[in-house]
Every structure is written in structure tokens, then in C-alpha cells.
Amino acid sequence: MAVISTRISHDPTGKAEGVTRQEEACRKLAADLGWQVVDVKTDDDLTAIGKRGQRAQRPAFAALLDMLSAREADTVIVWQPTACTGRHVTLNRMKDKYAANRRAGINHGGGRPFGYTL
């Protein structure tokens, strides 16, 4: 189960064309890989980096993290990593969610983990 994450920092027209293109590309990738898309989370015209070093308020990204925690999705598809995370600090928040799920024995799909044999 995959969730698509799209984000554009600045959308002066308000037409959401950039995030629409991102979603289309991600849906194509999901279809090519045979993955089921269960939701799309979009932060349009929202920066990933807050003002004066504060964390930006991004409702769709927060909802995406909640979906991962609740195991409503096990895969995140993005057009490019910075479209989702914006910077390494946010990427680390996402990696922490995956690490917590891994410790709980929750598989995130894909091939067998490196070093494991069947």
C-alpha cells in the first residue's frame, strides 16, 4: 500500500500544476511497479523549511507520517526526495518512523532485507 507525497514550495498561480505533474509521474511509477496507491498527500504552496529555523507547518506531511505509524501505508512515493522532505532534518523524521516500525517487526515491502536468506 503506497501513499504519494507531493509538494511545491511556491505556487504563484494557485493552480497546483506542479503538484499535479508530480502526482501523475508517481502514479505512473506505482502502476509500472504494480503498487496500490491508497492516498495522495499534497502540500501545495508550502515550504518544507519554516521561518527562522522553526519547523514548517505542513498538514499533508504530518498526515503522511500518521499513516505510516498507523500502518495504513508501507511505501511512500515521491517525485524527488526534497519534494517530500525538503531537508535532511525532515527526512530523519521519516526515517525514524520506518525504524520504529522495523523494531516493531513491521515489513515495509520490497525484497528481503540485506543479509537475510530464505
trRosetta pair geometry for C-beta under 8 A, 3 or more apart (Angstrom, degrees):
i j d omega theta_ij theta_ji phi_ij phi_ji
1 35 7.9 140 -121 -177 10 88
1 36 5.6 -36 -109 82 56 104
1 38 4.8 14 -169 -21 102 132
1 72 7.1 -108 125 151 144 45
1 73 4.9 -124 117 -121 98 55
1 74 5.7 88 55 16 80 84
1 75 6.9 165 86 26 41 90
2 30 5.6 -156 70 -119 152 120
2 35 4.6 46 -15 153 135 126
2 36 6.5 156 20 80 85 47
2 37 5.2 -47 79 -101 97 57
2 38 6.7 151 63 10 41 81
2 73 6.2 62 -152 -157 14 108
2 74 7.7 -61 -80 62 50 60
2 75 4.1 -42 -103 82 83 108
2 76 7.1 158 -159 -92 78 16
2 77 5.3 38 176 -17 127 111
3 37 7.3 107 -107 -157 26 71
3 38 6.2 -48 -77 62 74 87
3 39 4.8 -9 -123 67 95 91
3 40 7.1 171 -169 -90 69 27
3 41 6.1 30 166 -5 115 106
3 64 5.9 173 119 -132 143 89
3 67 5.6 82 -48 108 158 156
3 68 8.0 -109 27 -58 137 79
3 72 7.8 56 -54 106 126 92
3 73 4.0 -25 -20 -124 106 170
3 75 7.3 162 22 85 61 57
3 76 5.8 -24 69 -110 86 66
3 77 7.3 -176 88 23 36 78
4 22 8.0 151 169 131 113 90
4 23 5.8 95 136 -128 147 74
4 26 4.4 123 -133 122 119 146
4 27 6.9 -31 -72 -60 154 70
4 30 7.3 -82 -69 -38 109 138
4 37 5.9 3 -24 -144 106 122
4 39 7.4 -153 31 102 70 49
4 40 4.5 -15 65 -115 106 79
4 41 7.1 178 88 27 53 64
4 76 7.8 127 -111 -164 20 58
4 77 4.9 -35 -104 71 70 101
4 78 7.5 143 -161 -83 60 42
5 40 7.9 175 -78 -161 26 56
5 41 5.1 -14 -109 68 70 101
5 42 7.8 166 -159 -81 44 41
5 60 7.2 145 -139 137 81 110
5 61 7.0 64 -149 -102 125 71
5 64 5.5 22 -91 -101 117 157
5 76 5.7 6 -6 -169 119 106
5 77 7.3 163 19 74 71 47
5 78 5.1 -26 67 -89 97 94
5 83 7.1 148 114 114 89 93
5 84 4.3 64 107 -111 136 103
6 19 4.1 111 141 -154 128 89
6 22 4.2 141 -128 94 108 131
6 23 5.2 -52 -51 -57 148 83
6 26 7.2 -132 -68 0 98 143
6 40 6.8 7 4 -177 110 101
6 41 7.4 170 27 88 65 51
6 42 4.7 -9 68 -111 100 83
6 43 7.5 -174 96 34 56 58
6 44 7.7 11 114 -70 101 79
6 78 7.6 165 -82 -135 44 69
6 79 6.8 53 -115 -9 79 114
6 83 6.4 -37 -146 159 43 122
7 19 6.9 35 -80 -102 9 108
7 22 7.8 -56 28 76 38 174
7 42 7.1 170 -77 -157 52 52
7 43 4.4 6 -113 64 97 96
7 44 7.4 -152 -138 -78 45 36
7 46 6.6 -76 -151 68 101 90
7 48 6.5 74 143 -62 154 104
7 58 7.4 -8 -115 -149 133 134
7 60 7.5 -178 -81 76 95 130
7 61 7.5 13 -71 -59 136 108
7 83 4.9 158 50 177 86 67
7 84 6.4 145 9 -91 122 28
7 86 7.4 -65 109 -60 152 96
8 11 5.0 81 103 -58 130 102
8 16 7.8 173 24 -136 135 53
8 18 4.1 93 -86 89 143 135
8 19 5.3 -112 -12 -49 108 89
8 22 7.8 -166 -52 -13 93 137
8 43 7.9 -169 34 100 49 67
8 44 5.7 16 43 -139 99 61
8 45 6.4 3 90 -56 93 42
8 46 8.0 90 74 35 51 57
8 83 7.7 -11 -69 -141 48 93
9 45 7.5 26 143 -144 23 29
9 46 7.0 -82 -128 90 41 29
9 47 4.6 44 -144 -99 95 66
9 48 6.9 -75 -90 -2 97 77
9 86 7.9 111 -80 -116 107 108
10 45 6.5 42 -139 -131 24 66
10 47 7.7 24 -51 -71 75 85
11 14 6.0 113 125 -81 103 31
11 15 7.3 -147 177 42 111 55
11 16 6.4 21 -160 -83 155 43
11 17 7.8 157 -143 32 107 72
11 18 6.4 -138 -99 26 101 118
11 19 7.7 -39 -81 -10 141 104
11 44 5.4 -10 -3 174 155 91
11 45 3.9 -89 34 -71 102 93
13 17 7.0 17 69 2 135 113
14 45 7.1 -5 -102 -50 61 149
16 19 5.1 -52 -168 49 84 108
16 20 5.6 94 129 -32 85 99
16 42 7.5 39 -149 168 122 145
16 44 5.0 -40 -109 -127 93 155
17 20 5.5 -58 -147 36 30 115
17 21 6.5 31 155 -20 65 102
18 21 5.9 -53 -152 33 31 109
18 22 6.5 31 150 -18 64 105
18 44 7.8 145 65 -132 96 91
19 22 5.3 -47 -147 36 39 117
19 23 6.3 42 153 -21 67 102
19 42 5.1 85 177 -147 144 118
19 44 5.0 -91 -11 -92 149 99
20 23 5.8 -52 -148 35 31 111
20 24 6.5 34 153 -21 64 104
21 24 5.7 -53 -149 34 32 113
21 25 6.5 30 155 -16 65 106
21 79 7.8 59 111 -109 79 152
22 25 6.0 -60 -152 38 30 108
22 26 6.3 25 154 -16 66 110
22 78 7.7 -23 -176 -168 116 57
22 79 3.9 -91 -141 -36 92 141
22 83 6.1 174 -134 -171 146 156
23 26 5.7 -59 -145 41 31 109
23 27 6.1 33 157 -21 67 106
23 40 5.8 29 -126 -145 120 142
23 42 7.4 -34 -63 -82 121 118
24 27 5.8 -54 -146 35 28 110
24 28 6.5 30 153 -21 62 104
25 28 5.8 -52 -152 32 31 113
25 29 6.6 32 150 -18 64 104
25 79 5.5 74 76 -114 131 97
26 29 5.6 -52 -150 36 35 113
26 30 6.3 37 151 -20 66 105
26 37 7.9 106 129 -105 99 136
26 77 4.4 130 -162 129 109 116
26 78 6.9 -26 -98 -122 127 10
26 79 6.0 -87 -52 -65 99 71
27 30 5.6 -52 -146 37 33 113
27 31 6.3 35 154 -19 65 105
27 37 6.3 -51 -115 -28 77 160
28 31 5.7 -55 -149 37 31 111
28 32 6.2 33 153 -21 65 107
29 32 5.6 -55 -147 36 31 113
29 33 6.3 14 159 -5 65 111
29 77 6.1 171 85 -157 125 130
30 33 6.1 -68 -146 47 27 100
30 35 4.3 -93 -154 70 79 102
30 36 7.6 -137 175 15 117 2
30 37 5.0 43 161 -52 169 105
30 77 5.8 -78 -63 -55 102 169
31 34 7.5 35 -174 -73 30 31
31 35 7.9 -82 -50 46 21 69
35 75 6.3 -82 -154 77 141 155
35 77 7.4 151 93 -53 150 133
37 40 7.1 22 170 -59 121 84
37 77 7.4 -64 -105 27 102 137
38 72 6.7 -152 115 155 148 85
38 73 5.7 -156 51 -88 125 96
39 67 6.7 -138 50 -111 145 157
39 72 7.6 26 -1 132 134 117
39 73 6.8 -99 35 -60 106 133
41 60 3.9 148 174 180 90 98
41 61 6.9 137 141 -72 132 34
41 63 5.6 -177 -122 80 127 109
41 64 4.5 -129 36 -62 168 102
41 67 7.8 -145 -48 1 135 140
42 60 5.4 -142 61 -113 25 166
43 46 4.2 -79 168 55 102 129
43 48 7.8 110 95 -80 147 75
43 58 4.6 -16 -108 -155 153 100
43 59 7.1 152 -98 50 96 65
43 60 4.4 -149 -52 40 80 119
43 61 6.0 -17 -34 -26 138 93
46 56 6.7 135 167 162 95 128
46 57 7.7 -97 -157 86 126 63
46 58 5.4 140 134 -109 139 86
47 50 7.3 156 96 -79 110 28
47 56 5.5 -145 94 -111 78 150
47 86 7.1 94 168 -132 62 141
48 56 5.7 -170 -176 37 20 147
48 58 6.7 5 -115 -57 59 149
48 61 7.7 100 -123 -54 89 159
48 82 7.3 -153 26 -179 158 71
48 85 6.5 86 -168 134 148 30
48 86 2.0 -158 107 -68 148 153
48 87 6.3 169 117 -2 116 83
48 90 6.0 -83 176 -8 112 164
49 56 5.9 81 90 -34 7 122
49 86 5.6 -168 -40 158 76 130
49 87 5.9 66 -79 -17 105 132
50 53 7.0 -7 82 108 95 16
50 54 3.9 -85 120 88 140 71
50 55 5.1 66 -13 105 138 11
50 56 3.9 -168 -64 -63 74 57
50 57 7.4 77 -99 -12 111 61
51 54 6.1 0 67 39 58 104
56 86 7.4 16 27 54 139 175
58 61 3.9 30 111 21 121 117
58 62 6.4 154 89 -18 67 85
59 62 5.7 -58 -147 37 32 112
59 63 6.3 32 156 -19 67 106
60 63 5.6 -53 -148 37 33 113
60 64 6.4 40 150 -25 64 102
61 64 5.4 -47 -149 30 35 116
61 65 6.7 36 152 -17 64 100
61 84 7.1 133 -113 -173 104 68
61 90 7.4 -30 -180 -165 149 126
62 65 5.8 -52 -153 35 33 111
62 66 6.5 36 148 -19 64 105
63 66 5.4 -52 -150 36 36 115
63 67 6.5 42 150 -24 66 100
64 67 5.6 -50 -152 30 33 114
64 68 6.7 32 151 -18 64 102
64 73 7.8 -51 -155 54 69 143
64 76 6.7 67 -177 -115 123 122
64 84 7.8 -110 110 -155 170 106
65 68 5.7 -51 -151 34 35 111
65 69 6.4 34 151 -18 66 106
65 93 6.9 -41 -105 141 139 108
65 94 6.9 -118 -97 -101 95 67
65 97 5.6 -150 -149 -72 84 151
66 69 5.6 -55 -147 38 33 112
66 70 6.1 19 158 -8 67 112
67 70 6.0 -64 -142 47 27 102
67 72 4.3 -86 -156 64 79 112
67 73 4.7 26 145 17 117 108
68 71 7.6 28 -180 -77 31 34
68 72 7.8 -74 -54 46 20 75
68 73 6.2 -53 -81 72 58 89
68 74 7.7 109 -131 -107 72 34
68 76 7.4 -30 -75 -51 120 113
68 94 7.7 105 4 -149 170 74
68 97 4.7 63 109 152 135 137
68 98 7.2 -60 180 -68 135 64
68 101 6.9 -99 163 -42 90 140
69 97 6.0 -91 -65 -146 79 108
69 100 7.6 1 -115 89 82 134
69 101 7.7 -144 -114 -66 41 103
71 74 6.9 15 -152 -70 68 88
71 101 7.3 140 -83 -129 89 121
71 106 6.3 -123 -101 -145 117 142
73 76 7.1 86 132 -72 128 66
74 106 7.5 -147 -118 157 110 104
74 107 7.3 24 -161 105 144 61
74 108 4.9 -178 176 -142 96 55
74 109 5.2 123 117 -15 124 108
75 108 6.8 124 -75 176 66 86
75 109 5.7 -36 -58 42 111 143
76 84 6.7 89 155 -133 129 158
76 94 7.4 -64 20 -161 163 131
78 81 6.1 102 90 -94 143 33
78 83 5.2 169 -177 69 108 107
78 84 4.2 -81 -102 -32 146 120
79 83 5.0 37 54 13 95 164
80 83 5.0 103 58 -10 72 105
81 84 6.1 -67 -163 41 41 102
81 85 5.8 -17 165 25 80 114
81 91 6.7 24 174 -99 116 124
82 85 6.2 -75 -120 63 35 78
82 86 5.7 74 -166 -104 72 22
82 87 7.5 47 -131 -58 89 39
84 90 7.9 -171 123 127 69 122
84 94 7.5 43 135 -66 121 158
85 88 7.5 51 140 -94 131 19
85 90 4.1 167 -166 98 78 108
85 91 4.1 41 -164 -65 161 75
85 94 6.3 -93 -93 -3 114 135
86 90 5.3 53 50 27 93 149
87 90 5.6 93 60 14 68 100
87 91 7.2 -127 107 -5 36 95
88 91 5.1 -54 -145 38 40 117
88 92 6.3 47 154 -26 69 99
89 92 5.7 -51 -156 29 31 114
89 93 7.1 37 145 -22 61 97
90 93 5.5 -42 -156 25 41 115
90 94 6.9 39 148 -15 65 101
91 94 5.6 -55 -156 37 37 112
91 95 6.3 38 148 -19 69 105
92 95 5.4 -51 -142 38 36 113
92 96 6.3 45 154 -26 65 101
93 96 5.7 -51 -154 30 30 116
93 97 7.0 34 148 -21 61 99
94 97 5.7 -48 -158 27 37 113
94 98 6.8 32 148 -12 65 103
95 98 5.6 -55 -152 40 38 111
95 99 6.1 40 150 -22 69 106
96 99 5.5 -52 -143 36 32 113
96 100 6.4 35 156 -21 65 103
97 100 5.9 -54 -151 34 29 110
97 101 6.5 27 152 -15 63 106
98 101 5.7 -56 -149 38 33 111
98 102 6.2 37 151 -24 67 105
98 108 6.3 4 -144 -70 103 150
99 102 5.5 -51 -146 33 33 114
99 103 6.5 34 154 -19 64 102
100 103 5.8 -51 -150 35 32 111
100 104 6.5 25 151 -13 63 109
101 104 5.6 -62 -151 42 33 110
101 106 4.0 -71 178 65 91 126
101 108 6.9 94 106 -64 135 99
102 105 7.7 57 179 -65 32 15
102 106 6.7 -90 -75 58 28 73
102 108 7.5 -40 -75 -20 87 110
112 116 4.9 -119 158 80 112 117
112 117 8.0 109 124 -98 151 18
112 118 6.6 -138 -80 -41 163 106
113 116 4.9 70 68 -2 83 124
